[in-house]
Amino acid sequence: MTQYALLDRRTVSPQASSNVELRPARLTKDSANPLMVQDKPWEVRIDNGYPNVLFDPTPATYFSYYTLFTDDADTEGASAAERAARPYNPLPSRVTCLALATSTDGMNWEKPALGRVEWRGSKQNNLVFRYVHGAGVMIDAHDVNAARRFKLVAKVDIPGAGTSMAVAFSGDGRTWSDLVAWEGASLVADSHNLPYYDERARVYRVVSRVWRDGVRMEVVCESYDFVRWSAPVEAVRGEGFARQVYSMSVSPFLEGFIGLASVYHEGDRAAEGFDTVDLELAWSNDGVHFDLVCPRQPLLAHGEGAYPSGAFDSACIYASPLVRDGQGNTWLYYMGGNGKHTDWRESALGRARVEDGCFAAWCERDATAPAALVTAPVAFTAHGARVYASIDDPARPAMLACAIKPSWKADAYPGYERTQIDVSLLGEKPAWVDLDCFASSLAELAGATGCARFEFENLRLWAISGVELGQHRLWEGADDSALQQVDASSFARCVDTDDLARVVAPLPTSAHVRKSMKGNKRANTKPELLVRNRLREAGLCGYRLQWKVPGRPDIAWPGKKVALFVNGCFWHRCPHCNPSTPKSHTEYWVIKFERNVERDERNLAELAAAGWKVHVVWECQLKKDTIDDTMADLLPKLAADLGKDLA
């Protein structure tokens, strides 16, 4: 069942809602914080830290990659009294490195002797790379090459020798390839470089920081192979000097992407909070263009005090991408600093717990007046709508009422007029509230489009499910899928290296091939439409499209656990017509197709293990001369699995 975070602006009608505002979640910091501190001789200074905390389930291991200065003449030897008497003076001779810590429980960290980087005559340290700045690391489950499971992107910064971008790869997170030159458009990358993979667009992205118009801003680059990168595109910026987005980690979440933006304050030395860094929440539907969700409302509060005796996170906070552990918990790991951004400080690793799905909620702006939140037009499904809600203040009574209307200005559908919903069992911990409380059943609204109007008191509304987003309230121009395309011709060719076997996506051999490849759609293909038409004619309706189970079946009946894949012969390697392999870049295509087949087999096995009945029909079986025979065989099997009679 599709779930939508209500912080996603596509879900809400701002014209119809009243007395509501988005507020960030109240995150609970771990009582054991700080979890990891500067305690090694080579950790001369950790300021921003740029943390990358990852959880590898096999075996269950946490990795924390962080940036530090191993050589900093102004820091070394500066006593506490000296630091109190003068400001910190960073020198261009400072040397940045990347270090690794590991943990089995996410709380107790070790700094292993990796034997990779020499520091003052010894390699007995946890340094991964020397002269890298703002390194970002991800675990990639999509690469066919196991030696590339861990991916790194960073700026190489050698004092006196200039800077450049590079990537690296590892199979185990400890033993890394040499740095490989970044190819394609140049990137200044003056902060944390955070990579991630977009499942929907099937593309790698890195979020980085540049300067424009005299202020800092975040940008996004894209790549199909993690080596050749597109030109940077603006992702998000703050407001003037006082609220600049310094860095931002990104994590896929529900139908979009959560950004954890470190917002830097400068421009007025007399202002409260000058030269400090807050953590704010950002959101994107496409993984490229982000908005700050609750401006000026920190997602994570600073600790108490100030340098040098204040809490470890009393002045600056820089977040890792979100971490989901093996127990279903979501953690926000961050590097906290106890001093001003440009002055003396020491930094340490901490974490805070995130209730699943709880990043920002709609609340009453004024608790003394009625509040109403109205959804954008949505399509109701046969599964029934629910809202994810929690009590705001345990000391006050709560109320929730709902009505469903064809449009926000219209009267409610008959049988779906304003009805109060029992929320007596709700607490401060969010829970799903069933909306099937009307005089008529929500199942009768399946397929209809309308707006849900929520009137509430003393509640936080987090998410909604059992609906699908309809057409937006305004025509927005080009199809989103077209906006997400990246022209591969903008990338330079990649050169293989001796130390790392790498097979990369080939460039199109002609404009015709490029157009053909861009024309491939993930959903609503001609074969799918043919099958869906036959299903409707046979009375086998009530299905869902691209259901979120392994393989994302093209057509599914989740309630009956029946899935139907409509496979393209070329991409999925049809066993009936045995499609040919392209003659150009054969090595790439062979590995690509093997990976596709392995993934398909794995998805089918996972579905079967979960109790699903799975059917597969191939594109070549839907030709004019074969479709009737194909459907004559398929439809009775589906009807039997669904417990239905054919029309």
Summary of the structure (lengths in Angstrom):
residues: 647
radius of gyration: 26.8
end to end distance: 27.1
largest distance: 87.7
contacts: 2095
relative contact order: 0.11
helix: 15%
strand: 36%
